[in-house]
């Protein structure tokens, strides 16, 4: 692997118009991922199908990034995103970049406007803390995917706006957005999608790729999934292993009320087991502001049914009240992601880890 030091490795620097004199992180933290610029090809002209023409290869339990803006919805299957990592798209008039770094399990969506300029993003071929470094074609600045911030080049220090987009099962998406669309596979790469890379990568005990072992935070297994939330300087991780026991969490992060939902059934891992014999169910999550029309709601889950204690209305994973006095209402989504623990902790070393005991202490 090639280290980017004070004297840039010619093979990495070659061909870039980036202003390398401007950067916010040490070059020593950035490594080549082993592929050239856009060697993992982003999708610039995505094609979609309606649910009435559902692709035959889509499985009900397949994970998709579910993006909704102003009532319009699109699904981006992770098995496609793993092969491309970036989709430059537009939804409801909003230019967006849909991204997925399989090495960190980081599925994030950004508004790709900076001021009056719309940026187009690609895959730089470089990594920091094992996370995808994107580049924009307008200035060739480099951007850290997990943080949505430019770290090298003219845009250094510029922050993209996150757009909330949970990862759910294809079946859940279809039931919630019958008029939605789904990203199609590239016809020239069909066989590649059926050979997903990184088999077994999320099995506990796996060593993260191109990540300094000395930086691993031992509080959790490196590839345990966590709901990752940050408000201001306060960051909190909600481990999936705990959410399996407590599928609804009412909490406050840096003064911001949040409620986290976990659906344990129906969404499989995008990392098949090495022999392909078992598809592991990992579940889906969503996070919302529990305040609705001036009233703070408190939520519970019994047998997979989410209700609020104030009105006993029933809610779905997308924060919609589907039955009861509040039916038709919708909670405001809170940006979150289901990162692998090692990546979230590397970028947020002061993060706390939620536990039921901590929740009980807050309640007292």
C-alpha positions as CSV (number, residue, x, y, z in Angstrom):
1,X,0.0,0.0,0.0
2,X,1.2,3.5,-0.8
3,X,1.4,6.0,2.0
4,X,0.6,9.6,1.2
5,X,3.3,11.5,3.1
6,X,4.6,15.0,3.0
7,X,6.2,14.1,-0.3
8,X,3.3,12.6,-2.2
9,X,3.8,9.3,-3.8
10,X,4.0,10.0,-7.6
11,X,1.6,7.2,-8.4
12,X,-1.1,8.6,-6.2
13,X,-0.5,12.3,-7.1
14,X,-0.2,11.6,-10.8
15,X,-3.0,13.0,-12.9
16,X,-4.7,14.9,-10.1
17,X,-5.3,18.7,-10.3
18,X,-6.0,18.8,-6.6
19,X,-4.4,21.7,-4.6
20,X,-2.5,19.4,-2.2
21,X,-1.2,22.5,-0.3
22,X,-4.6,22.8,1.3
23,X,-5.6,19.9,3.7
24,X,-7.2,19.5,7.1
25,X,-5.8,16.0,8.0
26,X,-2.3,14.6,8.0
27,X,-1.4,13.0,4.7
28,X,0.0,10.1,6.7
29,X,-3.6,9.0,7.5
30,X,-4.5,8.5,3.9
31,X,-3.7,5.2,2.0
32,X,-4.3,3.9,-1.4
33,X,-7.1,1.3,-1.5
34,X,-5.5,-0.5,-4.3
35,X,-7.7,0.9,-7.1
36,X,-7.2,3.9,-9.3
37,X,-9.4,7.0,-9.5
38,X,-13.0,5.7,-10.3
39,X,-11.6,2.2,-10.6
40,X,-14.8,1.5,-8.7
41,X,-17.1,3.2,-11.2
42,X,-19.7,5.6,-9.8
43,X,-23.1,5.8,-11.4
44,X,-23.7,9.2,-13.1
45,X,-26.8,8.3,-15.2
46,X,-28.8,6.0,-13.0
47,X,-31.7,4.0,-14.4
48,X,-34.7,3.0,-12.4
49,X,-37.7,0.7,-12.5
50,X,-41.1,1.2,-11.0
51,X,-42.5,-1.4,-8.6
52,X,-44.9,-2.5,-11.4
53,X,-41.8,-3.6,-13.3
54,X,-39.9,-5.0,-10.3
55,X,-36.6,-6.6,-11.3
56,X,-36.7,-10.4,-10.9
57,X,-33.4,-10.4,-9.1
58,X,-34.6,-8.3,-6.1
59,X,-35.2,-10.4,-3.0
60,X,-37.7,-9.3,-0.3
61,X,-35.0,-9.4,2.4
62,X,-32.3,-7.5,0.3
63,X,-31.1,-4.3,2.0
64,X,-31.8,-1.0,0.2
65,X,-31.0,2.6,1.0
66,X,-34.5,4.2,1.1
67,X,-34.4,7.8,0.1
68,X,-37.6,10.0,0.3
69,X,-37.8,13.7,-0.5
70,X,-41.1,15.5,-0.7
71,X,-43.1,12.3,-1.1
72,X,-40.9,10.9,-3.9
73,X,-38.9,7.8,-3.1
74,X,-36.1,5.8,-4.6
75,X,-34.4,2.6,-3.4
76,X,-30.7,1.9,-3.9
77,X,-29.8,-1.8,-3.3
78,X,-26.7,-2.3,-1.3
79,X,-25.6,-5.1,-3.6
80,X,-25.4,-2.5,-6.4
81,X,-23.9,0.1,-4.2
82,X,-21.1,-2.2,-3.2
83,X,-20.0,-2.4,-6.8
84,X,-20.2,1.4,-7.4
85,X,-20.1,3.1,-4.0
86,X,-21.4,6.4,-5.4
87,X,-24.6,7.4,-7.3
88,X,-25.0,11.0,-8.5
89,X,-28.7,11.5,-8.8
90,X,-31.6,13.9,-8.3
91,X,-34.9,13.4,-6.5
92,X,-37.7,15.9,-6.2
93,X,-35.5,18.6,-7.7
94,X,-32.7,18.0,-5.2
95,X,-29.3,17.0,-6.5
96,X,-28.1,14.1,-4.3
97,X,-25.1,11.8,-3.9
98,X,-26.0,8.4,-2.6
99,X,-22.9,6.7,-1.1
100,X,-22.0,3.4,0.4
101,X,-18.6,2.4,1.8
102,X,-18.8,-1.4,2.3
103,X,-15.5,-1.4,4.3
104,X,-17.2,0.7,7.0
105,X,-20.8,-0.3,6.2
106,X,-21.5,3.4,5.8
107,X,-24.6,4.2,3.8
108,X,-24.9,8.0,3.6
109,X,-26.8,10.5,1.3
110,X,-25.8,14.1,0.7
111,X,-27.2,17.1,-0.9
112,X,-24.4,17.7,-3.5
113,X,-24.9,21.4,-3.8
114,X,-22.2,23.7,-2.4
115,X,-23.4,27.3,-2.7
116,X,-24.7,27.7,-6.2
117,X,-22.6,24.9,-7.6
118,X,-23.8,21.3,-8.1
119,X,-20.9,18.8,-7.6
120,X,-20.4,15.4,-9.2
121,X,-18.6,12.9,-7.1
122,X,-16.4,10.0,-7.8
123,X,-14.3,7.3,-6.0
124,X,-10.7,8.6,-5.4
125,X,-9.3,5.1,-4.8
126,X,-7.9,6.3,-1.4
127,X,-9.0,5.5,2.1
128,X,-8.7,7.1,5.6
129,X,-9.6,5.0,8.6
130,X,-10.7,2.4,6.0
131,X,-13.4,4.8,4.8
132,X,-14.0,5.9,1.2
133,X,-12.5,9.2,0.2
134,X,-14.7,10.8,-2.6
135,X,-13.6,13.5,-5.0
136,X,-15.5,16.1,-6.8
137,X,-15.0,16.6,-10.5
138,X,-15.4,20.4,-10.4
139,X,-12.3,21.1,-8.2
140,X,-10.9,17.6,-7.6
141,X,-11.1,18.2,-3.8
142,X,-11.1,15.0,-1.7
143,X,-14.0,14.4,0.7
144,X,-14.3,12.0,3.6
145,X,-17.5,10.0,3.0
146,X,-18.3,9.1,6.7
147,X,-18.1,12.8,7.7
148,X,-19.3,14.5,4.5
149,X,-16.4,17.0,4.7
150,X,-13.7,18.0,2.3
151,X,-10.3,17.2,3.7
152,X,-7.9,18.0,0.8
153,X,-8.1,20.7,-1.9
154,X,-9.9,23.9,-2.5
155,X,-13.1,22.8,-0.7
156,X,-11.2,21.7,2.5
157,X,-13.4,22.3,5.5
158,X,-16.6,22.5,3.5
159,X,-19.4,20.3,4.9
160,X,-22.0,18.6,2.7
161,X,-25.6,18.5,4.1
162,X,-26.7,15.0,5.2
163,X,-30.1,13.7,4.1
164,X,-31.7,11.0,6.2
165,X,-32.1,7.7,4.4
166,X,-32.4,4.5,6.4
167,X,-31.4,1.0,5.2
168,X,-34.4,-1.3,5.1
169,X,-35.5,-4.5,3.4
170,X,-36.8,-4.4,-0.2
171,X,-40.1,-5.7,1.1
172,X,-40.4,-3.0,3.7
173,X,-39.6,-0.3,1.0
174,X,-42.2,-1.7,-1.4
175,X,-44.9,-1.8,1.2
176,X,-44.2,1.8,2.3
177,X,-43.6,3.3,-1.2
178,X,-45.8,1.6,-3.7
179,X,-45.1,4.4,-6.2
180,X,-41.4,4.4,-5.6
181,X,-38.5,3.5,-7.9
182,X,-35.6,1.1,-7.6
183,X,-32.1,1.6,-9.0
184,X,-31.3,-1.0,-11.8
185,X,-28.2,-3.0,-12.3
186,X,-25.8,-2.0,-15.1
187,X,-26.5,-4.5,-17.9
188,X,-22.8,-4.7,-18.7
189,X,-22.0,-5.8,-15.2
190,X,-24.8,-8.2,-14.4
191,X,-22.5,-11.2,-13.5
192,X,-20.5,-9.0,-11.1
193,X,-23.5,-8.2,-8.9
194,X,-24.0,-12.0,-8.4
195,X,-20.4,-12.2,-7.0
196,X,-20.4,-9.8,-4.1
197,X,-17.0,-9.0,-2.7
198,X,-16.1,-8.9,1.0
199,X,-17.8,-12.2,1.8
200,X,-18.1,-12.7,5.6
201,X,-16.6,-9.3,6.2
202,X,-19.0,-8.4,9.0
203,X,-18.5,-11.6,11.0
204,X,-17.3,-10.8,14.5
205,X,-13.5,-11.1,14.8
206,X,-12.8,-9.8,11.3
207,X,-9.9,-7.5,11.0
208,X,-10.9,-4.2,9.2
209,X,-9.2,-3.6,5.8
210,X,-6.3,-1.1,5.8
211,X,-6.9,-0.1,9.3
212,X,-4.3,0.3,12.0
213,X,-5.0,-2.4,14.6
214,X,-3.7,-0.2,17.4
215,X,-6.5,2.3,16.7
216,X,-9.3,-0.3,17.3
217,X,-11.5,0.7,20.2
218,X,-11.9,-2.5,22.2
219,X,-15.2,-1.6,23.8
220,X,-17.1,-3.4,21.0
221,X,-16.2,-5.9,18.3
222,X,-14.7,-3.9,15.4
223,X,-17.5,-4.9,12.9
224,X,-20.4,-4.7,15.2
225,X,-23.1,-2.5,13.7
226,X,-24.1,0.6,15.6
227,X,-26.7,3.3,15.1
228,X,-24.4,6.3,14.9
229,X,-25.7,9.7,16.0
230,X,-23.9,13.0,16.5
231,X,-25.2,16.4,17.6
232,X,-22.6,19.0,18.1
233,X,-19.7,17.5,19.9
234,X,-21.7,14.6,21.5
235,X,-21.6,11.3,19.6
236,X,-23.5,8.2,20.7
237,X,-23.3,4.6,19.4
238,X,-26.3,2.2,19.8
239,X,-25.1,-1.4,19.3
240,X,-27.3,-3.7,17.3
241,X,-26.7,-6.4,19.8
242,X,-28.4,-4.3,22.5
243,X,-31.2,-3.2,20.1
244,X,-32.2,-6.8,19.6
245,X,-33.3,-6.8,23.2
246,X,-34.5,-3.1,23.3
247,X,-35.9,-2.4,19.8
248,X,-37.1,1.1,20.8
249,X,-34.8,3.6,22.5
250,X,-36.1,6.9,23.8
251,X,-33.0,9.1,24.5
252,X,-31.5,12.6,24.4
253,X,-28.3,13.5,22.7
254,X,-26.8,16.9,23.4
255,X,-30.2,18.3,24.3
256,X,-31.9,16.8,21.2
257,X,-34.7,14.3,21.9
258,X,-34.5,11.2,19.7
259,X,-36.2,7.9,19.4
260,X,-34.5,4.9,17.6
261,X,-36.5,2.1,16.1
262,X,-35.0,-1.3,15.4
263,X,-36.8,-3.9,13.2
264,X,-35.1,-7.3,13.8
265,X,-36.7,-9.2,11.0
266,X,-36.5,-9.2,7.2
267,X,-33.2,-7.3,6.4
268,X,-30.2,-9.4,5.6
269,X,-26.5,-8.6,5.6
270,X,-25.0,-7.4,2.2
271,X,-22.0,-9.5,3.1
272,X,-22.8,-13.2,2.3
273,X,-21.1,-15.9,4.3
274,X,-18.0,-17.3,2.7
275,X,-19.7,-20.4,1.5
276,X,-22.9,-18.6,0.6
277,X,-25.0,-21.1,2.6
278,X,-26.6,-18.8,5.1
279,X,-28.1,-15.2,4.7
280,X,-27.7,-13.6,8.1
281,X,-30.5,-11.3,9.2
282,X,-29.1,-8.1,10.7
283,X,-32.2,-5.9,11.0
284,X,-33.1,-2.3,10.1
285,X,-33.1,0.9,12.0
286,X,-34.5,4.4,11.8
287,X,-34.2,7.5,14.1
288,X,-36.6,10.3,14.6
289,X,-37.4,13.4,16.6
290,X,-40.2,12.2,19.0
291,X,-41.8,15.7,19.3
292,X,-45.0,16.1,17.2
293,X,-47.1,19.2,17.2
294,X,-45.6,20.4,20.5
295,X,-46.0,17.1,22.3
296,X,-43.1,14.8,23.1
297,X,-44.1,11.2,22.5
298,X,-42.6,8.1,24.2
299,X,-42.5,4.9,22.3
300,X,-42.5,1.2,23.1
301,X,-42.3,-2.0,21.0
302,X,-44.2,-5.2,21.8
303,X,-43.9,-8.2,19.5
304,X,-42.5,-5.9,16.8
305,X,-45.4,-3.4,17.0
306,X,-44.3,0.2,17.8
307,X,-46.8,2.4,19.7
308,X,-46.6,5.7,21.5
309,X,-47.6,5.7,25.2
310,X,-49.6,8.9,24.9
311,X,-52.2,7.9,22.3
312,X,-51.5,4.1,21.6
313,X,-51.1,4.9,17.9
314,X,-49.1,2.4,15.8
315,X,-46.0,3.5,13.9
316,X,-43.9,2.0,11.1
317,X,-40.1,2.0,10.6
318,X,-40.4,5.2,8.5
319,X,-41.9,7.2,11.4
320,X,-45.5,7.1,10.0
321,X,-48.4,6.7,12.3
322,X,-50.4,4.0,10.5
323,X,-53.2,3.4,13.0
324,X,-54.8,5.2,15.9
325,X,-55.6,8.8,16.9
326,X,-52.3,10.1,15.2
327,X,-52.8,8.1,12.0
328,X,-51.5,10.2,9.0
329,X,-48.9,12.0,11.0
330,X,-45.2,11.6,10.4
331,X,-42.2,12.1,12.6
332,X,-39.2,14.2,11.4
333,X,-36.3,11.9,10.5
334,X,-32.9,12.3,12.3
335,X,-29.8,11.6,10.2
336,X,-28.0,8.5,11.4
337,X,-26.1,5.6,9.9
338,X,-25.4,1.9,10.7
339,X,-21.6,2.1,10.7
340,X,-19.2,-0.6,11.8
341,X,-18.1,0.2,15.3
342,X,-14.3,0.5,14.4
343,X,-15.0,3.2,11.8
344,X,-17.4,5.3,13.9
345,X,-15.0,5.2,16.9
346,X,-12.0,6.1,14.7
347,X,-13.7,9.3,13.6
348,X,-15.4,9.9,16.9
349,X,-13.1,8.6,19.6
350,X,-15.0,10.3,22.4
351,X,-18.3,8.6,21.4
352,X,-20.3,7.1,24.2
353,X,-22.0,3.7,23.9
354,X,-25.6,3.5,24.8
355,X,-26.7,0.7,27.2
356,X,-30.0,-0.1,28.9
357,X,-28.4,0.8,32.2
358,X,-27.6,4.3,30.9
359,X,-31.2,4.7,29.8
360,X,-32.5,3.7,33.2
361,X,-30.1,6.1,34.9
362,X,-31.4,9.0,32.8
363,X,-35.0,8.0,33.7
364,X,-34.3,8.3,37.4
